[in-house]
Amino acid sequence: MSDLAYSDYRGIAADLRFPERAFIDGSPCASTGGLFFETTNPATGAVLAALPLCGAEDVDRAVSSARRSFRDGAWSRAAPEKRKEVLLRLAELIRRNGRQLAVMESLESGKPITDCLKEITVEVPDIFQWYAELIDKSYGRVAATGEDACALVLREPIGVVAMVLPWNFPLLMASWKLAPALASGCSVIVKPAEETSLTTLYLAQLAVEAGIPAGVFNVLTGPGETTGRLIGQHGDIDAVSFTGSTEVGRLFLQYAASSNLKTIGLEMGGKSPFVVLDDAELTSELIDNAIMAAFWNGGQNCSANMRQIVARARQEEFVEKVVARAKAIRIGDPLDPQTEMGPLISLRHKRRVGAYIETGVNEGARRVLSPENALSKGDDCYLGPTVFADLKPDMTIAREEIFGPVLGVLPADSIDRMLAIANDTDYGLHATVYTRDIDRALYFARRLACGTVAINGFTEGDIKTPFGGYRKSGSLARDKGVEAMAQYQQIKSVWINVSRPEGLS
């Protein structure tokens, strides 16, 4: 993906000027209370910027701005072609500024620059373009009636929408939510994760340059327990779309219940299985996908397939190949195009993952690769891959979301047992199944209780396929696809009584 050298990205990083203000009513602004928090580079610990810690007055200002812009109709009632034109310009501006955005995100999140480039220079603008192209192709309908009536079923923007984002895919998750919401005509308030706010603030400036009216796109920075809570409890926000932990998702449901019963869309945690049936060939492609499923983005991925369920007779061969590939993962500076895994998001998170690893050892899982085999120092955020074998389904590390570079292999003796283990979870976000038998593939796909099933390759699909979870992984709301528009739209029925015109014979 990268066409530049390590030194080139370091040069771009040196020239970056980070945004250091929130964004309300079309302009950067300081917080009313004058409070700040620091965002840091997890690879070095260096402070990148001091950002406003937005409080109640800031949330009120952003909501008032969004509500005013929604009511005046410059965006919400604009012709579909107008919104399409603006979002297409925004997509092009993201492409033009893609390298700067990718370097900024790599510095703040610790993600490898190659991943950031793929997401930000390709996927993010393509998402805005896809929803821009969808705007003037989305219709209501006319219901069937007798000649004495005409019934219209209309789709209208829901109003003011808040989006609370995770830190693992900052700009990508922003685009999953922003593009369909803006395409629908909503005014939005985005609260990025406090660890990764910079690229969303940069995007707000590009949105104004593209022609999105003042007040339609606002960004509030701050911690979830303060700024996020205030957003969830605000009585003049019509909907919240949240991606993050199941624990915090529960809080947003409580916030809605205690305020105005706003609509809540949730995409939350996962404990996703990677199932290798006994007829699957353990090719290098399969092993690469097993590694990607568990270790992509350092395992900091809601759909990470850490639970790898393998036919018992194949376990040792599978584990041997997985360990060899995991040892070869290149860990280093995220700005180096050769790096495959950077640091975890924070030292606190590294300690949390480390505690899970120790729990796995203490509960009797067989550790066949330790993080020390790769790179792990006590005083930084780096943590290399860990691989466990002989997991049992009731072990803590087989049940709780770790959100780090830990892969666990669970052996099973039959197809039915594999399916039972795969479904033995409180979550239901994603699953991968490897088999050469189409009947087996469809049998699993239809019986796995999760939102996405990938066959013979770890993937979340593309922009055309909806993404979301069952059970504790989410609500009925979906990101991506045509289905994402439903989060941001109301359905209105218009019934017109039709009288017989006078003068007819």
C-alpha positions in Angstrom: 0.0 0.0 0.0 2.8 2.4 0.8 4.7 4.1 -2.0 6.9 6.2 0.3 9.9 5.3 2.5 10.1 5.3 6.3 12.0 8.6 6.1 9.2 10.2 4.0 6.5 9.5 6.6 8.8 10.8 9.4 9.1 14.0 7.3 5.3 14.3 6.9 5.0 13.7 10.7 7.5 16.5 11.4 5.5 19.0 9.3 2.1 18.2 10.7 0.2 20.8 12.6 -2.3 19.1 14.9 -5.8 20.6 15.5 -6.2 21.7 19.1 -9.8 22.9 19.3 -13.2 21.4 19.3 -15.4 22.2 16.3 -18.8 23.8 16.8 -21.1 25.7 14.3 -18.6 25.6 11.5 -15.5 26.8 13.4 -12.8 25.6 15.8 -13.3 26.7 19.3 -12.0 26.2 22.9 -14.0 24.6 25.6 -16.1 27.0 27.7 -14.5 25.8 30.9 -10.9 26.1 29.6 -10.1 22.5 30.6 -7.7 20.4 28.5 -6.5 16.8 28.2 -3.4 15.5 26.4 -3.4 13.0 23.5 -0.1 11.1 23.2 1.8 8.9 20.8 1.6 5.3 22.2 4.8 4.3 20.4 6.9 7.0 22.1 4.8 8.5 24.9 5.3 11.9 23.5 2.4 14.4 23.8 1.0 15.3 20.4 -1.6 17.9 21.4 -3.7 19.4 24.2 -7.4 19.1 23.4 -10.4 20.8 24.9 -12.2 18.8 27.6 -15.8 19.7 26.5 -18.3 20.1 29.3 -22.0 20.7 29.7 -22.0 24.2 28.1 -20.0 22.9 25.1 -22.4 20.1 24.6 -25.3 22.5 24.8 -23.7 24.8 22.3 -23.1 22.0 19.9 -26.6 20.6 20.2 -28.1 24.1 19.7 -25.9 24.6 16.6 -27.0 21.2 15.2 -30.7 21.8 16.0 -30.7 25.2 14.4 -29.0 24.0 11.3 -31.4 21.1 11.1 -34.4 23.4 11.4 -33.2 26.0 8.9 -33.1 23.2 6.3 -30.0 24.3 4.4 -28.9 20.7 4.6 -31.8 18.7 6.0 -34.2 19.9 3.2 -31.6 20.3 0.5 -32.2 18.6 -2.8 -30.7 15.1 -2.8 -28.4 16.2 -5.7 -27.1 19.0 -3.6 -26.1 16.8 -0.7 -24.6 14.3 -3.2 -22.4 17.1 -4.7 -21.1 18.2 -1.4 -20.3 14.6 -0.1 -18.5 13.8 -3.4 -16.3 16.9 -2.9 -15.6 15.8 0.7 -14.5 12.3 -0.6 -12.1 14.0 -3.0 -10.7 16.3 -0.3 -10.1 13.2 1.9 -8.2 11.6 -0.9 -6.1 14.7 -1.4 -5.2 15.0 2.3 -5.0 11.2 2.8 -1.3 10.9 3.6 -1.4 13.6 6.2 -4.5 12.1 7.8 -2.9 8.6 7.7 0.3 9.8 9.4 -1.7 11.7 12.0 -3.8 8.6 12.8 -0.7 6.4 12.9 1.0 8.7 15.4 -2.0 9.0 17.7 -3.3 5.4 17.6 -0.1 3.3 17.1 -1.6 1.7 14.0 0.9 0.7 11.2 1.0 3.3 8.5 0.2 0.8 5.8 -3.1 0.0 7.6 -3.9 3.7 8.0 -3.1 4.4 4.4 -5.4 1.7 3.1 -8.3 2.8 5.4 -7.9 6.5 5.0 -6.8 7.0 1.4 -9.1 4.3 -0.1 -11.9 3.0 2.2 -12.9 6.3 3.9 -13.3 8.4 0.8 -15.0 5.5 -1.0 -17.5 5.2 1.8 -18.5 8.9 1.5 -18.7 8.5 -2.2 -20.9 5.4 -2.0 -23.4 7.1 0.3 -23.3 10.2 -1.8 -24.2 8.2 -4.8 -27.0 6.5 -2.8 -28.7 9.7 -1.8 -30.7 10.3 -5.0 -31.5 6.6 -5.4 -33.3 6.1 -2.1 -37.0 6.2 -2.3 -40.1 6.1 -0.1 -43.1 4.2 -1.5 -46.7 4.5 -2.4 -48.9 2.1 -0.5 -51.7 0.2 -2.3 -55.1 1.8 -1.7 -58.5 2.2 -3.3 -59.2 5.2 -5.6 -60.6 7.1 -2.7 -57.1 7.6 -1.1 -53.4 8.0 -1.8 -50.9 6.7 0.9 -47.3 7.9 0.9 -44.6 6.3 3.0 -41.8 8.8 3.4 -38.2 8.6 4.8 -37.1 11.7 6.6 -33.9 12.5 8.5 -34.2 11.7 12.2 -32.8 15.1 13.3 -29.7 15.7 15.5 -27.5 12.6 15.8 -24.6 12.1 18.1 -21.8 9.6 17.2 -19.6 8.2 19.9 -16.5 6.6 18.3 -13.9 4.0 19.4 -10.1 4.4 19.3 -9.2 1.4 17.3 -10.4 2.5 13.8 -10.9 6.3 14.4 -11.6 7.7 10.9 -13.0 4.5 9.4 -15.6 4.2 12.2 -16.3 8.0 11.8 -17.0 7.4 8.1 -19.2 4.4 8.7 -21.5 6.6 10.7 -21.1 10.1 9.3 -21.6 9.2 5.6 -25.1 7.7 5.9 -26.2 10.3 8.5 -25.1 13.2 6.4 -26.6 11.6 3.3 -29.9 11.3 5.2 -29.9 15.0 5.9 -29.1 14.8 9.7 -27.0 17.3 11.6 -24.3 15.5 13.6 -22.2 15.8 16.8 -19.2 13.5 16.8 -17.4 12.6 20.0 -14.2 10.8 19.0 -12.4 8.6 21.6 -10.2 10.8 23.8 -7.2 8.7 22.7 -7.8 9.4 19.0 -9.5 12.7 18.3 -7.1 14.4 15.8 -8.3 13.0 12.4 -11.9 13.6 13.2 -11.2 17.3 14.0 -9.2 17.5 10.7 -12.2 15.9 8.9 -14.5 18.6 10.2 -12.4 21.3 8.6 -12.5 19.4 5.3 -16.3 19.1 5.6 -16.7 22.9 5.8 -14.3 23.3 2.8 -16.5 20.8 0.9 -19.6 22.9 1.5 -21.3 21.3 4.5 -23.2 24.2 6.2 -22.2 25.5 9.6 -23.8 23.6 12.4 -24.3 20.4 10.5 -21.0 18.8 11.5 -19.7 19.4 15.1 -16.9 17.7 17.0 -16.7 17.6 20.8 -13.5 16.2 22.4 -13.3 14.7 25.9 -13.5 11.5 27.9 -16.5 9.2 27.7 -17.3 9.5 31.4 -17.8 13.2 31.1 -18.4 14.4 27.5 -19.9 11.1 26.4 -22.2 10.9 29.4 -23.4 14.5 28.8 -24.2 13.6 25.2 -26.1 10.5 26.2 -28.2 12.3 28.7 -28.9 15.4 26.6 -32.7 15.8 26.0 -32.4 17.5 22.5 -30.4 14.8 20.7 -32.6 12.5 18.7 -30.3 9.5 18.2 -26.9 8.2 19.3 -24.8 5.8 17.3 -22.2 4.1 19.5 -19.3 1.7 18.8 -17.3 0.5 21.7 -17.6 -1.8 24.7 -20.7 -3.6 25.8 -20.3 -2.1 29.3 -20.5 1.5 27.9 -23.3 0.5 25.5 -25.4 -0.4 28.5 -24.8 3.1 29.9 -26.1 4.7 26.7 -29.3 2.7 27.0 -29.6 4.0 30.6 -28.9 7.6 29.5 -31.6 7.3 26.9 -34.1 5.9 29.4 -33.4 8.7 31.9 -33.6 11.5 29.3 -35.8 11.7 26.2 -35.8 8.0 25.1 -33.6 8.9 22.1 -32.8 6.1 19.6 -29.6 4.2 20.4 -27.7 2.3 17.8 -25.1 0.0 19.3 -22.1 -2.0 17.9 -20.2 -3.4 20.7 -17.8 -6.2 21.8 -17.2 -9.6 20.5 -15.7 -13.0 21.1 -15.7 -14.3 17.6 -14.8 -17.8 16.5 -12.5 -18.9 13.7 -13.6 -22.5 12.9 -11.3 -24.9 10.9 -13.2 -28.0 10.0 -11.4 -31.3 9.5 -11.6 -31.1 5.7 -9.8 -27.7 5.4 -6.3 -27.7 4.1 -3.9 -25.8 6.4 -2.5 -23.7 3.6 -0.3 -20.6 4.1 -3.4 -18.6 3.1 -5.5 -20.1 5.9 -2.7 -19.6 8.4 -2.3 -16.0 7.3 -6.0 -15.4 7.8 -5.9 -17.0 11.2 -3.1 -14.6 12.2 -4.9 -11.7 10.7 -8.1 -12.7 12.5 -6.4 -12.6 15.9 -3.6 -10.1 15.6 -4.8 -7.4 13.1 -4.5 -4.0 14.7 -2.8 -5.8 17.7 -6.0 -7.7 18.3 -7.7 -4.4 19.1 -10.7 -5.2 17.0 -14.3 -6.0 18.0 -14.6 -8.8 15.4 -11.2 -10.3 16.2 -11.3 -14.1 15.9 -9.3 -15.0 19.0 -11.2 -18.2 19.6 -9.8 -20.6 17.0 -11.8 -23.9 17.0 -9.9 -26.7 15.3 -10.6 -30.4 14.7 -8.6 -32.1 17.5 -6.6 -34.3 15.1 -5.4 -31.1 13.4 -4.6 -29.0 16.5 -0.9 -29.7 16.7 -0.2 -29.0 13.0 -2.3 -25.9 13.2 -0.6 -24.6 16.3 2.8 -25.2 14.9 2.1 -23.2 11.8 0.3 -20.4 13.6 3.2 -20.0 16.1 5.8 -19.9 13.2 3.8 -17.2 11.4 3.2 -15.2 14.6 6.9 -15.2 15.4 7.5 -13.6 12.0 5.2 -10.6 12.6 7.2 -7.4 12.3 6.7 -5.2 15.4 8.1 -1.7 15.4 7.6 2.0 14.7 4.1 2.4 13.2 5.5 4.9 10.6 7.8 2.2 9.2 6.0 0.7 6.2 7.6 -2.7 7.1 5.9 -2.7 10.5 3.0 -5.2 10.8 2.1 -4.5 14.5 2.6 -1.4 16.5 2.0 -0.7 20.1 -1.3 -1.1 22.0 -3.2 2.1 22.6 -1.9 2.7 26.1 0.1 1.3 28.9 -3.0 0.8 30.9 -4.5 -1.3 28.2 -1.3 -3.3 27.9 -1.5 -4.1 31.5 -5.1 -5.2 31.1 -4.2 -7.6 28.3 -1.2 -8.9 30.3 -3.6 -9.7 33.2 -5.7 -11.8 30.8 -2.6 -13.7 29.6 -1.6 -14.5 33.2 -5.2 -15.6 33.9 -4.9 -18.0 31.0 -1.8 -19.5 32.3 -3.2 -19.8 35.8 -6.4 -21.5 34.5 -4.3 -24.2 32.8 -4.2 -23.1 29.1 -1.0 -24.3 27.4 1.0 -21.2 26.3 2.9 -22.0 23.2 4.1 -18.5 22.4 4.8 -15.8 24.9 5.0 -12.1 24.1 8.6 -12.1 25.1 9.3 -14.1 22.0 8.5 -11.0 20.0 8.7 -7.6 21.7 7.5 -6.6 25.1 9.0 -4.1 27.6 7.4 -3.2 30.8 7.6 0.5 30.4 6.1 0.9 26.9 2.9 0.1 25.1 4.3 -2.7 22.9 3.1 -6.3 23.4 3.9 -9.1 21.1 1.7 -12.0 20.1 0.6 -14.7 22.6 -0.7 -18.1 21.5 -2.5 -20.6 23.7 -3.4 -24.2 22.9 -5.8 -26.6 24.7 -8.3 -24.0 25.7 -11.5 -25.1 27.3 -14.7 -23.3 26.5 -15.2 -22.2 30.2 -11.8 -20.6 30.6 -11.9 -16.8 31.2 -9.8 -16.1 28.1 -12.2 -18.2 26.0 -15.2 -16.2 27.2 -14.2 -12.6 27.8 -13.1 -10.0 25.2 -9.4 -9.4 25.6 -8.9 -6.8 22.9 -5.2 -7.6 22.5 -2.8 -9.9 20.6 -3.9 -13.2 22.1 -4.9 -16.2 20.1 -6.4 -19.3 21.7 -6.9 -22.7 20.1 -9.9 -24.9 21.2 -9.8 -28.5 20.0 -13.1 -30.2 19.2 -14.0 -33.8 18.2 -17.0 -33.3 15.9 -18.7 -30.7 13.7 -21.6 -30.4 16.0 -19.2 -29.8 19.0 -17.4 -27.1 17.0 -20.7 -25.4 16.3 -21.7 -25.6 19.9 -18.4 -24.1 21.1 -18.7 -21.4 18.5 -22.1 -20.4 19.7 -21.2 -20.7 23.4 -20.7 -17.0 24.0 -22.6 -14.0 25.2 -21.6 -12.1 22.0 -22.5 -12.5 18.3 -20.6 -10.2 16.1 -18.5 -12.2 13.6 -17.3 -15.7 12.7 -15.0 -17.3 10.2 -15.4 -20.9 8.9 -12.9 -22.8 6.8 -14.1 -25.9 4.8 -14.0 -27.2 1.3 -17.6 -28.5 1.6 -20.3 -26.0 0.6 -23.0 -27.9 2.5 -20.9 -27.6 5.7 -20.3 -23.9 5.0 -24.0 -23.1 4.7 -24.8 -25.3 7.6 -22.5 -23.3 9.8 -23.4 -19.9 8.3 -27.1 -20.5 9.0 -26.6 -21.7 12.5 -24.0 -19.3 13.8 -25.7 -16.6 16.0 -23.8 -13.6 14.7 -24.1 -10.7 12.4 -21.4 -11.6 9.9 -20.1 -15.0 8.8 -17.0 -15.2 6.6 -16.4 -18.4 4.6 -12.8 -19.4 3.7 -11.3 -16.0 4.6 -11.3 -13.5 7.5 -13.3 -10.5 6.3 -16.0 -8.1 7.5 -17.3 -7.7 3.9 -17.3 -4.3 2.2 -19.3 -1.1 2.2 -22.3 -2.9 0.5 -22.7 -5.4 3.4 -24.2 -4.3 6.7 -22.2 -4.9 9.9 -23.4 -5.4 13.4 -24.1 -7.9 16.1 -26.4 -10.3 17.8 -26.9 -10.5 21.6 -24.4 -8.4 23.6 -22.5 -7.4 20.5 -25.2 -4.9 19.4 -28.7 -3.8 18.7 -30.7 -4.1 15.5 -28.9 -1.0 14.1 -26.3 -1.7 11.4 -23.3 0.2 10.1 -22.5 0.0 6.3 -24.8 -1.0 3.5 -28.2 0.5 2.6 -29.3 -0.8 6.0 -27.1 1.9 7.8 -29.5 4.6 6.6 -32.2 3.3 8.9 -30.4 4.5 12.0 -30.7 8.1 10.8 -34.2 8.2 9.3 -37.8 8.4 10.5 -40.6 6.8 8.6 -43.7 9.0 8.0 -47.0 7.9 6.6 -49.1 10.5 4.7 -52.7 9.5 4.0 -54.6 11.6 1.5 -58.4 11.2 1.1 -59.3 11.6 -2.5 -62.8 12.9 -3.4 -64.6 12.4 -6.6 -64.0 15.6 -8.7 -67.1 17.7 -9.3 -68.5 17.8 -12.7 -67.9 14.2 -13.6 -70.8 12.4 -15.1 
